[in-house]
Each structure stands twice: as C-alpha cells, then as structure tokens.
Amino acid sequence: MKNYVCIILTHGDLAFQLYEVTQKFLALDIPVYLYSNKKDSIETIVQDAAAKLKETRPEHVIIFVDLVGGSCWRAAAGIKKEYENVALLGGVNLPALVSLATNINRLEWPQLLVKIEEDAVKAIKVIK
C-alpha cells in the first residue's frame, strides 16, 4: 500500500455521498478524510487536516474539492501551504474518485494525477 492520503472537501454532504458511492464501485485502500464546510469553518478544517497529515506523514496527498475558488478550495489551499506534497483537484466527480481507486497501485504519483484528471474530464459530456 502506498503512503498516500486522500482528502475530499466539499459543500454540504457531497464529500460523504461521493465517498460512499465510490466505495460501492471500488474501495480506496488509502486513508480518506472527509470534510464539509456545512458544519466546520475553514480554519477548523485546515487545523484538523494538518493534524492528521502531521500524524500520518504521507508521501503524497490529493485533495478533491467541488468548486474552484470557493471556501472549500480556500481551505484546501491553506492545507497545501503547509505541505509541499499536496495536489488539489477542483470539480471533483465520481469518475475522478473511481480513477483514484482504480489506478492508485498501478501508477506513480505524477502519472496518477494526470490519469485522474483525464478520467474526470472525459466523463463530462454535453449532448445537444
């Protein structure tokens, strides 16, 4: 198992719902921390996540947020400031999380990030 951590940080209950559905497809075999700005402030989220990262000392961290530029994004950016090994992915969707679960043990970190982004974007379609 790789020494990676996943954080899913969204508005409302979205993080919890996305994680629950992802687990029905394929289990993520790395620590996953779920946060919502629904009940916690940005400061609380950043402090809690920083404490967990300090405790687990992961090699790499990927933070998924729902809306680039929103309060969850700002919280994730605060976490990233504290740790250089953090990647942020805005616009999280189910295919991004399934891609992480599918490819985490198959690809190295840089390729994993590229694959997650490709799969997330590929899943968005508009039919006119």
C-alpha positions in Angstrom: 0.0 0.0 0.0 1.3 3.4 -0.9 1.8 6.1 1.7 -0.8 8.5 0.2 -3.7 10.3 1.8 -6.9 11.5 0.1 -9.0 14.4 1.4 -12.4 15.1 0.0 -13.6 18.6 1.0 -17.0 19.9 -0.3 -20.0 21.9 0.4 -22.9 20.2 2.2 -22.8 16.4 2.4 -21.3 15.9 -1.1 -18.0 14.6 0.2 -19.7 11.9 2.2 -22.0 10.9 -0.6 -19.3 10.7 -3.2 -17.1 8.6 -0.9 -20.0 6.3 -0.1 -20.8 5.7 -3.8 -17.2 5.3 -4.8 -16.8 2.5 -2.2 -19.6 0.7 -3.9 -17.5 0.6 -7.1 -14.1 0.0 -5.6 -12.6 0.5 -2.2 -10.0 3.2 -1.7 -7.1 1.5 0.2 -5.5 4.7 1.5 -6.7 6.9 4.3 -9.5 9.1 3.2 -10.6 12.2 5.3 -13.9 13.7 4.6 -14.8 17.3 5.3 -17.7 19.7 4.7 -18.0 23.4 5.2 -21.6 22.7 6.3 -20.6 22.4 10.0 -16.9 23.3 10.2 -15.1 26.6 9.5 -12.2 26.8 7.0 -9.9 27.3 10.0 -11.2 24.2 11.8 -10.9 22.1 8.6 -7.3 23.3 7.9 -6.3 22.6 11.5 -7.8 19.1 11.6 -6.4 18.1 8.3 -3.0 19.5 9.2 -3.0 17.5 12.4 -4.0 14.3 10.6 -1.3 14.8 8.0 1.3 15.5 10.7 0.3 12.3 12.4 0.2 10.1 9.3 3.2 11.7 7.4 2.1 10.7 3.9 4.4 10.8 1.0 1.7 12.5 -1.1 -1.8 14.0 -0.5 -4.5 14.6 -3.0 -7.3 16.9 -2.1 -10.6 16.8 -4.1 -12.8 19.9 -3.8 -16.1 20.6 -5.5 -15.8 24.2 -6.6 -12.6 26.0 -7.6 -12.4 29.4 -5.9 -15.0 28.6 -3.2 -14.5 28.3 0.6 -13.6 24.6 0.3 -10.9 25.5 -2.3 -9.5 28.1 0.0 -9.4 25.6 2.9 -7.5 23.1 0.6 -5.1 25.9 -0.5 -4.4 26.5 3.2 -3.6 22.8 3.7 -1.4 22.9 0.6 0.5 25.9 2.0 1.5 23.7 5.0 2.7 20.7 2.9 4.6 20.7 -0.4 3.4 17.2 -1.4 -0.2 18.2 -1.9 -2.1 18.2 -5.2 -5.5 19.9 -5.5 -8.2 18.8 -7.9 -11.2 21.1 -8.3 -14.5 20.0 -9.7 -14.5 16.5 -8.1 -16.8 14.0 -9.6 -17.4 10.3 -9.2 -15.2 9.3 -12.1 -12.2 11.1 -10.5 -12.6 9.1 -7.3 -13.1 5.8 -9.1 -10.0 6.6 -11.2 -8.0 7.2 -8.0 -9.2 3.9 -6.6 -8.5 2.0 -9.8 -5.1 3.4 -10.5 -3.5 4.2 -7.1 -1.5 1.0 -7.0 -0.8 0.9 -10.8 0.6 4.3 -11.5 3.3 6.5 -9.9 2.3 9.9 -8.4 2.7 12.2 -11.5 1.0 9.8 -13.9 -1.7 9.1 -11.3 -2.6 12.8 -11.2 -2.7 13.0 -15.0 -4.9 9.9 -15.2 -7.4 11.1 -12.6 -7.8 14.5 -14.3 -8.2 12.8 -17.7 -10.9 10.4 -16.4 -12.7 13.2 -14.6 -12.8 15.4 -17.7 -13.6 12.6 -20.0 -16.8 11.8 -18.0 -18.3 15.3 -18.7 -20.4 15.3 -21.8 -22.9 17.7 -23.2 -25.4 16.4 -25.8 -27.3 19.0 -27.7 
